[in-house]
Amino acid sequence: MTYAAKIEGTNVKIVEIRTNSTKRTFGCASYKGAKSVNITGDLAAVTCGDGKVRVYDIRTCSLKRTL
């Protein structure tokens, strides 16, 4: 599947391009919001306002790593 990301306030919305439906929403308010998002395959790397990058698995919505 192919995904796109959109930052809305302090949330990151992951959308499946083929169906234009929201797949996941990640809340980043406790990390001072989201600044940018990069999607590779089923992973979303979110750069947060606290300066850290958090890598999420889109399929499970789980946090895989914080850099």
Order of alpha helices (4+ residues) and beta strands (2+ residues): beta-beta-beta-beta-beta-beta-beta
